[in-house]
Amino acid sequence: MFYMARALLENGGIKIKTGLSIHAVTFDAVISYFYLTGKLQKEFLEDFIEAKEDAAELLGKQKADELMEEYFFEKKKRGAFTYDMGAVLVKSKAKTSLERAQKFRRELRKVITKSRKYHGSLSH
C-alpha cells in the first residue's frame, strides 16, 4: 500500500524527498493532497464502482458483491480504528484485515489479467 500511495502522489506531481520517516511523510502527503481535499474519496468510489461493474462481468455478480462488501466493511473498520480507537489495534482484527486486503488484491489482479486478455484478443 505504501508504494501505491507513493505512485498516487507522484502521479499528482508530488515527489517526496526527506531524511525523516518516508512512511510518515508519505501518509501525511496523501492525507493533505488527496483525502482532505476530497479527491481520494471521490476517486476511490468511482474506481471501485467501475471495478465492481467489470468484476461483475468477469467474476460473476455474487463474487463481485462479496468483494465490494468486504472492501467497504474494512474501510469502515479502518475508520473506527483511526478515529475511535486511536493507536490501539487489536492483533486479530489487524490480521483479518490483512487477509481480506490480500484476497481483494488477488481478485483485482485476476480481473485485470482477464481484462487485458479480453482487450488483447479484441485488437488481433
TIMAR-171894 format. One record per residue (C-alpha): x, y, z. Coordinates in Angstrom, 1 decimal, decimal comma. Last residue first. Layout:
! residues N
R       u       v       w
R       X       Y       Z
...
***
This chain:
! residues 124
R       u       v       w
R    -6,0    -9,0   -33,0
R    -7,2    -6,0   -31,0
R   -10,1    -7,8   -29,5
R    -8,0   -10,5   -28,1
R    -5,9    -8,0   -26,2
R    -9,0    -6,5   -24,7
R   -10,0    -9,9   -23,3
R    -6,5   -10,9   -22,2
R    -6,1    -7,5   -20,5
R    -9,5    -7,8   -18,8
R    -8,7   -11,3   -17,6
R    -5,4   -10,1   -16,1
R    -7,0    -7,0   -14,5
R    -9,8    -9,1   -13,0
R    -7,4   -11,7   -11,7
R    -5,2    -8,9   -10,2
R    -8,4    -7,5    -8,6
R    -9,1   -10,9    -7,0
R    -5,6   -11,2    -5,6
R    -5,7    -7,7    -4,2
R    -9,1    -8,3    -2,5
R    -7,7   -11,5    -1,0
R    -4,7    -9,7     0,3
R    -6,8    -6,9     1,7
R    -9,1    -9,5     3,4
R    -6,1   -11,3     4,9
R    -4,6    -8,0     6,2
R    -8,0    -7,0     7,7
R    -8,2   -10,4     9,4
R    -4,7   -10,0    10,8
R    -5,5    -6,4    12,0
R    -8,6    -7,7    13,7
R    -6,6   -10,5    15,4
R    -3,9    -8,0    16,6
R    -6,3    -5,5    18,1
R    -5,0    -2,0    17,3
R    -4,7     0,8    19,9
R    -3,3     4,0    18,4
R    -6,6     5,9    18,5
R    -9,5     3,5    19,0
R   -12,4     5,7    17,7
R   -10,8     7,7    14,9
R    -8,3     5,5    13,2
R    -9,6     2,2    14,3
R   -13,2     3,1    13,6
R   -12,2     4,5    10,2
R   -10,3     1,3     9,4
R   -13,4    -0,7    10,4
R   -15,5     1,3     7,9
R   -12,9     0,8     5,1
R   -12,8    -2,9     6,0
R   -16,5    -3,2     5,7
R   -16,5    -1,2     2,5
R   -13,9    -3,6     0,9
R   -15,6    -6,7     2,3
R   -18,9    -5,7     0,8
R   -17,2    -4,9    -2,5
R   -15,5    -8,3    -2,7
R   -18,7   -10,1    -1,8
R   -20,7    -8,1    -4,4
R   -18,1    -9,1    -7,0
R   -18,3   -12,7    -6,1
R   -22,1   -12,7    -6,4
R   -22,2   -10,8    -9,7
R   -19,9   -13,1   -11,6
R   -16,2   -12,9   -11,9
R   -15,7   -11,2   -15,3
R   -18,9    -9,3   -15,8
R   -19,5    -8,5   -12,2
R   -15,8    -7,7   -11,8
R   -16,0    -5,1   -14,5
R   -19,0    -3,4   -12,9
R   -17,4    -3,7    -9,5
R   -14,2    -2,2   -10,8
R   -16,1     0,8   -12,2
R   -17,8     1,3    -8,9
R   -14,4     0,8    -7,2
R   -12,7     3,4    -9,4
R   -15,5     6,0    -9,0
R   -15,7     5,4    -5,2
R   -11,9     5,6    -4,8
R   -11,6     8,8    -6,9
R   -14,4    10,5    -4,9
R   -12,8     9,6    -1,6
R    -9,3    10,4    -2,7
R   -10,1    13,8    -4,2
R   -12,0    15,2    -1,1
R    -9,3    17,8    -0,5
R    -8,7    16,4     2,9
R    -8,1    12,9     1,4
R    -6,0    13,7    -1,6
R    -3,3    16,3    -1,1
R    -3,2    16,6     2,7
R    -3,9    12,9     3,6
R    -1,7    11,6     0,9
R     1,1    13,9     2,0
R     0,8    13,0     5,6
R     1,0     9,3     4,7
R     4,0     9,9     2,5
R     5,7    11,9     5,3
R     5,0     9,1     7,8
R     6,3     6,4     5,5
R     9,4     8,4     4,5
R    10,4     8,8     8,1
R    12,6    11,9     8,1
R    15,5    12,5     5,7
R    13,1    13,6     3,1
R    12,5    13,6    -0,6
R     8,8    13,2    -1,6
R     7,8    13,9    -5,2
R     4,3    15,3    -5,8
R     3,3    15,6    -9,5
R    -0,1    14,0    -9,0
R     1,2    10,8   -10,5
R     4,0    11,0    -8,0
R     1,5    11,1    -5,1
R    -0,6     8,2    -6,4
R     2,6     6,2    -7,0
R     3,8     6,9    -3,5
R     0,4     5,7    -2,1
R     0,6     2,5    -4,2
R     4,2     2,0    -2,9
R     2,9     2,3     0,7
R     0,0     0,0     0,0
***
